[in-house]
Amino acid sequence: MELATDVWAILARNPDTVALASAILLGSMGALFSHLSALRARRFEAQLAHVTAQCRDLYGPLFLHVEANDASWAAFRADFRPGRLLTDPADPLDAAEKAEYLRWLENVFMPRNEKMRAAIETSPHLFIGGKVPGEVLAFLTHLDDLEVVMTRLRDGSGDTAFTRRGYPSGLGPLVRTHYQQVSTELARLSAKRG
């Protein structure tokens, strides 16, 4: 309390000091507010850039290829052994069916799967929460198994045309949910920016 009284006594004796102190205080406050505003703007731009990258580099490609694979699989199954199980030990694929299945794998499913793998492997840091989900890891394992199955189908050494680890049923729902979340956040941030 004594310090405040001393400061006021000095300021009262010299009005120019009051003006100078006020100018310094106002200038410092202005610089502080300007710095905080610039910091907030940089954080916002960084957040917008991150969400944009999530949509463009990871979830957009994954969503597109999951949807396309699902549609292609439905078309494939409509023509390929309709109404019959694919992996029935009592009714295994014959040579012609194995060849047709390999054709679909090589020309439709694996090219899309490889694009999904590339998006995952180049952008794992973009997953929501910064952690690669279990469904995605299961998908990558499925692809490794599928490569072996395709080799066996090509050389005729395999008695089965299917992987031990099937396509993870939770991958599609996960990708759709995360894509929607990221798209919604991107729209919100873009509206806020505009």
Buried (B, 14 or more C-beta within 10 A) or exposed (E): EEEEEEEEEEBEEEEEEBEEBEEEEEEEEEEEEEEEEEEEEEEEEEEBEBBBBBBBBBBBBBBBBBBBBEEBBEEBEEEBBEEEEBEEEEEEBEEEBBBBBBEBBEEBBBEBBEBBBEBBEEBEEBBBEEEBBEBBEBBBBBBEBBBEBBEBBEEEEBEBBBBEBEBBEEBBEBBBEBBEBBBEBBEEBEEEEE
